[in-house]
Amino acid sequence: MRHPQLEITKASGERDTYDREKLRSSLRRSGAKENDIRRVVDEVEAQLRDGMSTRKIYRKAFQALKRDSVFAASRYQLKQAVMELGPSGYPFERYVGAIVESLGYRVSVGRVVHGICVTHELDVIGRKNGEIMLAECKFRNQPGSKTDVKVPLYFHSRFNDVAEAWKRDNGRAWRESGLGLPEEEIEPEIPSFTPWIITNAKFTDDAISYSSCAGIRLLGWDYPEKETLLTLIEESRLMPITILQKLTRRDKSLLLEEGVTTCRELYQNEIIMQKVGIDMPRIRRTMKELETVLR
């Protein structure tokens, strides 16, 4: 159902007609119950004003949901939580590495490898069943940001340089560099190489068109339609630690510096919270929250 009298302002600055079903769908994906969804939608719509930003609508919905369901509220703020993995892109690369690993790949993150022409730092390398995937991660911490065609154009050249170098010496230089691909796992035949670009933002139409033509697999927050980054996060249950409400911004920053990016890692390594100086009462509260988030 639409409210034809009201327009909202998207993060890109564009205006669009408010769509109640989009708000319902986002709340439903968070795991909110139907009665909570109805309550939150009614509460948000009572405060809607023409031209209100989607960011403000999101905040109002989150606050309304949080009162009755901490778990659903945490899920609802997932997109913002991923944007808080910055300011540098390295925690996002580690986070993406965990997601790629959940797909069955053996993963290395942030590796320098030789191409034919120059050396390259690759964000994520994955290997599975005779395939080597090379991924470029594009982290965005501003709502409305898009990954444009320059990214696949640039990465396509890097990918070709690296893949051709591997083929020339059958991966010898890679094994000598200690990339986590031991010799016994290297098949005698040349593996297939696949380029990926992974972002927490959207892609421009030109970026999608070029990548489709060049054979580059794109993974964005809401792209492709049936296997988005959001979908993979939810299916793998790999929630970022930035989704947690019981930790301060400083706590999260220190944990990210220690290389911890997912709630699952933190739950399995409780002692690291002591290492970064979090007191025991907050550790206990955080562990209870983690149990809720990971259930």
C-alpha positions in Angstrom: 0.0 0.0 0.0 1.3 3.5 -0.9 0.6 6.9 0.6 0.4 9.0 -2.5 0.4 12.3 -0.5 3.8 11.7 1.0 7.3 11.7 -0.6 10.5 10.7 1.2 14.1 11.7 0.5 16.5 8.8 -0.2 20.1 8.8 0.9 21.1 9.7 -2.7 19.0 12.9 -2.4 16.3 11.6 -4.8 12.7 11.8 -3.7 10.3 8.8 -4.0 6.8 8.0 -2.9 6.6 6.5 0.6 5.9 2.8 0.4 4.6 1.1 3.5 5.4 -2.4 2.2 9.1 -1.5 2.0 9.1 -0.6 5.6 7.2 -3.8 6.5 9.6 -5.9 4.5 12.7 -4.4 6.2 11.1 -5.1 9.6 10.1 -8.6 8.6 13.7 -9.4 7.5 14.9 -8.3 11.0 12.9 -11.1 12.5 10.3 -8.9 14.1 6.9 -10.5 14.8 3.8 -9.4 12.9 2.2 -7.6 15.8 5.5 -5.7 16.4 5.6 -4.8 12.7 2.1 -3.4 12.8 2.9 -1.4 15.9 6.1 0.1 14.5 4.6 0.9 11.1 1.7 2.7 12.8 4.1 4.6 15.1 6.4 5.7 12.3 3.6 6.7 9.9 2.1 8.9 12.7 5.3 10.9 12.6 5.9 11.0 8.8 6.3 14.3 7.1 6.6 15.1 3.5 10.3 15.0 2.4 11.4 13.1 5.5 14.7 11.3 4.9 14.9 7.5 4.8 17.6 7.7 7.4 15.3 9.5 9.9 12.5 7.0 9.1 15.0 4.2 9.9 16.0 5.8 13.2 12.4 6.1 14.3 11.6 2.5 13.3 14.7 1.2 15.1 13.8 3.1 18.3 10.2 1.9 18.2 11.3 -1.7 17.6 14.1 -1.6 20.2 11.6 -1.1 23.1 10.1 -4.6 22.7 12.6 -6.6 20.8 16.4 -6.1 21.2 17.1 -9.0 18.8 14.9 -7.7 16.0 16.2 -4.2 16.5 19.7 -5.4 16.2 18.9 -7.2 12.9 17.1 -4.1 11.6 20.2 -1.9 12.1 22.4 -4.4 10.2 23.2 -2.1 7.3 24.3 0.7 9.6 26.4 -1.8 11.6 28.3 -2.9 8.5 29.0 0.7 7.6 30.5 1.1 11.1 33.2 -1.5 10.3 35.3 1.4 9.1 36.8 4.0 8.9 39.5 1.9 7.1 38.4 -0.9 4.8 40.5 -3.6 6.4 37.9 -4.8 9.0 35.4 -5.0 6.1 37.8 -7.1 4.1 38.2 -9.5 7.1 34.4 -9.6 7.5 33.9 -10.4 3.8 36.5 -13.1 4.1 34.4 -14.7 6.8 31.3 -14.6 4.6 33.2 -16.1 1.6 34.5 -18.8 3.9 31.0 -19.6 4.9 30.4 -20.4 1.2 32.9 -23.2 1.4 36.1 -21.4 0.2 39.5 -21.6 1.8 40.3 -17.9 2.3 43.2 -15.6 2.6 42.8 -11.9 3.3 45.0 -8.9 2.3 47.7 -10.8 0.4 50.3 -9.3 -1.9 50.8 -11.4 -5.1 52.9 -11.1 -8.2 51.3 -10.3 -11.6 53.1 -10.4 -14.9 53.6 -6.7 -14.9 53.4 -5.5 -11.2 52.6 -6.8 -7.8 49.1 -6.5 -6.4 47.4 -6.5 -3.0 44.3 -8.7 -3.2 41.6 -8.1 -0.6 40.3 -11.7 -0.5 41.5 -14.9 -2.2 39.3 -18.0 -2.0 39.8 -21.5 -3.3 37.2 -24.3 -3.7 36.9 -27.3 -6.0 39.4 -26.2 -8.6 38.3 -22.5 -8.6 40.3 -19.6 -7.3 38.2 -16.5 -6.7 39.9 -13.1 -6.4 37.8 -10.4 -4.7 38.1 -6.6 -4.6 36.2 -5.2 -1.6 34.8 -1.7 -1.7 33.8 -0.4 1.7 31.4 2.6 1.9 30.5 4.3 5.2 28.2 7.0 3.7 24.5 6.2 2.9 23.7 6.5 -0.7 27.2 5.7 -2.0 27.5 3.7 -5.1 30.3 1.7 -6.7 30.7 3.0 -10.3 32.2 1.5 -13.5 35.7 2.7 -12.7 36.0 -0.1 -10.1 35.4 -3.1 -12.4 37.4 -1.5 -15.2 40.4 -1.2 -12.8 40.0 -4.5 -11.1 39.5 -6.4 -14.4 43.1 -5.4 -15.4 44.5 -6.4 -12.1 42.7 -9.7 -12.2 44.0 -10.5 -15.6 47.6 -9.7 -14.6 47.4 -11.9 -11.6 45.6 -14.9 -13.2 47.9 -15.0 -16.2 51.0 -14.9 -13.9 49.6 -17.9 -12.0 49.0 -19.8 -15.2 52.6 -19.2 -16.4 54.2 -21.0 -13.4 51.3 -23.1 -12.2 51.1 -21.2 -8.9 54.7 -21.8 -7.9 55.2 -18.1 -6.9 52.0 -18.2 -4.9 53.0 -21.2 -2.9 56.5 -19.7 -2.2 54.7 -16.5 -0.9 52.8 -18.5 1.7 49.3 -17.7 0.6 47.7 -20.6 2.4 47.6 -22.8 -0.6 49.8 -25.8 0.2 51.3 -27.8 -2.7 49.2 -30.9 -2.0 46.0 -28.9 -2.7 47.2 -27.6 -6.1 45.6 -29.8 -8.8 47.8 -30.6 -11.8 45.4 -28.8 -14.2 45.1 -25.0 -14.3 42.2 -23.9 -12.0 39.4 -21.6 -13.1 39.8 -18.0 -12.0 36.8 -15.9 -11.1 36.9 -12.1 -10.3 34.5 -10.8 -7.7 33.7 -7.3 -6.5 32.0 -7.1 -3.1 30.6 -3.9 -1.6 28.2 -2.9 1.2 26.8 -0.3 -1.2 25.0 -0.3 -4.5 26.4 -0.6 -8.1 25.7 1.9 -10.9 24.0 0.6 -14.0 27.3 1.0 -16.0 29.2 -1.0 -13.4 26.7 -3.8 -13.7 26.7 -3.7 -17.5 30.5 -3.8 -17.8 30.9 -6.6 -15.1 28.2 -8.7 -16.8 30.1 -8.4 -20.1 33.5 -9.0 -18.6 32.5 -12.0 -16.5 32.9 -10.3 -13.1 30.7 -11.5 -10.3 29.2 -8.6 -8.3 28.0 -8.9 -4.8 26.4 -5.8 -3.3 24.0 -5.0 -0.4 21.0 -5.6 -2.5 22.6 -7.2 -5.7 22.1 -9.6 -7.3 18.4 -10.0 -6.4 18.5 -13.6 -5.1 21.9 -13.7 -3.5 22.7 -10.3 -2.0 25.3 -9.5 0.6 22.5 -9.0 3.1 21.1 -12.4 2.2 24.5 -14.1 2.7 25.0 -12.4 6.1 21.6 -13.5 7.3 22.0 -17.1 6.0 25.5 -17.5 7.5 24.4 -15.7 10.7 27.7 -13.7 10.6 26.5 -10.6 12.3 29.2 -7.9 12.7 30.2 -7.0 16.2 29.2 -3.4 15.5 25.6 -4.5 15.8 26.0 -5.1 19.5 24.3 -2.6 21.8 26.1 -3.4 25.0 29.5 -2.4 23.7 30.7 1.2 23.4 32.1 2.6 20.1 35.5 2.5 21.7 35.1 -1.2 22.6 34.1 -2.0 19.1 37.0 -0.1 17.6 39.5 -1.9 19.9 38.1 -5.3 19.0 38.2 -4.5 15.3 41.9 -3.6 15.7 42.4 -7.1 17.2 40.9 -8.6 14.1 37.5 -9.5 15.5 34.7 -8.7 13.1 31.9 -11.1 13.7 29.7 -11.8 16.7 30.5 -15.5 16.4 34.2 -14.9 16.7 33.7 -12.7 19.8 31.4 -15.3 21.5 34.0 -18.0 20.9 36.8 -15.8 22.2 35.4 -14.1 25.3 38.8 -13.5 26.8 39.7 -11.0 24.1 37.2 -8.5 25.7 39.3 -8.6 28.8 42.4 -8.0 26.7 41.1 -4.7 25.3 40.0 -3.5 28.8 36.3 -4.2 28.9 35.2 -4.8 32.5 33.5 -8.0 33.7 30.0 -6.6 34.2 29.9 -5.4 30.6 31.5 -8.6 29.3 28.6 -10.6 31.0 26.0 -8.3 29.5 27.6 -8.6 26.1 27.8 -12.4 26.3 24.0 -12.5 27.0 23.4 -10.2 24.1 25.6 -12.4 21.9 23.5 -15.4 22.8 20.4 -13.6 21.7 21.9 -12.3 18.4 23.3 -15.8 17.5 20.3 -17.9 18.4 
